[in-house]
Amino acid sequence: MEFSLRPWVSDDVESLVKYSNNYNVAKNMSDVFPYPYSLEDGKSFIAFATKDSPPNIMAIEINGEESAFTRKVTYTEKMRS
């Protein structure tokens, strides 16, 4: 199995809707996660996920297909002298 973490692109919308339009996914998400999950929901999410530069919300691609999403986690340590 091949995994990659990458920015969202508009072509991901069908896969996003495919995996998000699932009651078992929705019930474990926040109250604002829609169910049923529509094509318009997917387009709105991708627009939101791609508005920052660099993006903070990434797609997880498994075997060439987007299948999940995550926030990019960064850690900054302040050096003390």
N, C-alpha and C positions, 0 to 999 in steps of 0.2 A: 504494500500500500504506500502510495506517495502522498505526502502532505506539503502544502505551502501556505504561507500567510501573505496576503496581498491586498492592495486596495480594491474596493468595489468598482465595478464598471456597469454601465447600463445593460449590457447583455446578460448580467447575472439575474435579472428580475424573474425570469421564468423558474429558475432553480430555487431562488429565494422563496417564491410563492409556493412551490411544490413542497418544500420542507417546512415552511412556516404555517401552512394551512392544515394544522394538525392539533386537535384538541389537547392531546397529551403534552405537546410543546407549550401551547398557550396557557394551560392551567399552572405551569411552573414558571411563568414569566410575570412581569409586573401587571398591574391592573389595566394599564393602558395598551398592552399588547392585544391587537384585535384578533378575534376569531368569529367568523371565518376570516382568513387572511386573503385579501383581494390583490389583483394586479396593481390597483391604485395605491394600496398600502405598501407594496413592494417598491413601486416607483418613488413614493414619498420617502421611504427609508433610505434608499440608495442616494437620493438627493441630499438627505441629511448627513449620511455617512461620508459623502465626498465633498462636503462644503469646506472643511478645514484643510490647510496645507502646512505640514504633511497631515494626512488623514489619521484620525485617532480610532476609528472603527474599521476593522479589517475583516476581509472574507477569509475563511479557512477553506482551502480547496483540497479535496481528496480525490485522487485519481482523475484530475482534470475537470472536476465539477465542484462548483461552490456548494458547500453543504452546511455551513455554520458561520457564525460571526462572533467576534470578540473585540474588546477594547484593547488597544495597544497599551501595554504596561511599560512604563519607564521608571527608572530609579536613578535619582541623582544624589550623590553623596557630596556634601560640602567638606572640602579639605580644611582642616584647622592647622595653623602653624604654631 
